[in-house]
Amino acid sequence: MIELILRKAGPEDLLAVMDIENSSFEHPWPANCLLPELSDGKINYSLIAEIDGKVAGYLMTWRVVDEFHIINVAVAPDFRRIGVASAFLGALVDEARLSGINSMTLEVREGNSGARKFYERHHFKEVGVRPKYYRDSGEDALIMTRSVDE
Ligand SMILES: CC(C)(COP(=O)(O)OP(=O)(O)OC[C@H]1O[C@@H](n2cnc3c(N)ncnc32)[C@H](O)[C@@H]1OP(=O)(O)O)[C@@H](O)C(=O)NCCC(=O)NCCS
């Protein structure tokens, strides 16, 4: 039985987060983009998942008025498909209810079929497209959203 712990992220998680980022994305964010997201603040709300004491994934969000904007989420390849990202969404829903946030929004690459399936499984719906949103590849972004009380 694995032990999954979710906790707030901090700057000390940078190296572990970079490892997962680099093994999860073709165009990973550099350290100087990841670091500012690893602190708790008025806008930032970021979580780390630990399994058996090892960083297994991260969720980075911004509070934007009455919405959580999911800006980055990744789970280390060895820990995928065991519910880590689903646990993040559960924790985000709990935090949203505590802080009067009504919806969750994100952008996902059109070609990221695994992530799209994950979000659909969690009741996110496509509500728009940002054409050529990703400057690295020119890929479109799909905007997906759901209400907290879905
Ligand atoms: C997308 C991602 C965060 C999902 O994390 P995860 O912890 O593996 O997800 P969960 O185990 O909670 O998945 C729950 C369900 O989502 C769906 N799902 C998740 N990953 C999927 C995939 N690659 N393909 C199809 N469905 C998937 C399934 O329905 C899954 O349930 P099942 O395993 O019983 O079939 C992870 O695959 C990842 O880190 N990918 C690389 C980074 C990335 O693309 N991030 C999203 C950027 S927008």
The ligand as an ORCA input file, in Angstrom:
! r2SCAN-3c Opt
* xyz 0 1
  C      -1.626     14.112    -17.190
  C      -1.006     13.610    -15.891
  C      -0.726     14.807    -14.953
  C      -1.988     12.636    -15.201
  O      -1.439     12.255    -13.939
  P      -1.760     10.840    -13.248
  O      -1.371     10.953    -11.812
  O      -1.127      9.748    -14.029
  O      -3.352     10.756    -13.404
  P      -4.351      9.808    -12.574
  O      -3.649      8.535    -12.194
  O      -4.969     10.596    -11.476
  O      -5.401      9.503    -13.750
  C      -6.782      9.421    -13.539
  C      -7.470      9.079    -14.839
  O      -7.189     10.069    -15.851
  C      -7.117      9.435    -17.150
  N      -5.739      9.462    -17.628
  C      -4.626      9.879    -16.977
  N      -3.540      9.787    -17.780
  C      -3.983      9.312    -18.966
  C      -3.329      8.970    -20.190
  N      -2.002      9.146    -20.361
  N      -4.089      8.487    -21.195
  C      -5.418      8.300    -21.056
  N      -6.110      8.592    -19.907
  C      -5.381      9.090    -18.888
  C      -7.554      7.983    -16.908
  O      -8.971      7.965    -17.000
  C      -7.094      7.753    -15.456
  O      -7.783      6.711    -14.842
  P      -7.307      5.174    -15.077
  O      -5.829      5.141    -14.827
  O      -8.119      4.403    -14.077
  O      -7.645      4.849    -16.506
  C       0.334     12.823    -16.156
  O       0.107     11.877    -17.210
  C       1.503     13.687    -16.570
  O       2.264     14.164    -15.712
  N       1.698     13.917    -17.883
  C       2.818     14.707    -18.388
  C       2.662     16.172    -18.048
  C       1.384     16.758    -18.614
  O       1.009     16.508    -19.753
  N       0.708     17.598    -17.790
  C      -0.533     18.254    -18.165
  C      -0.251     19.577    -18.792
  S      -1.733     20.416    -19.240
*
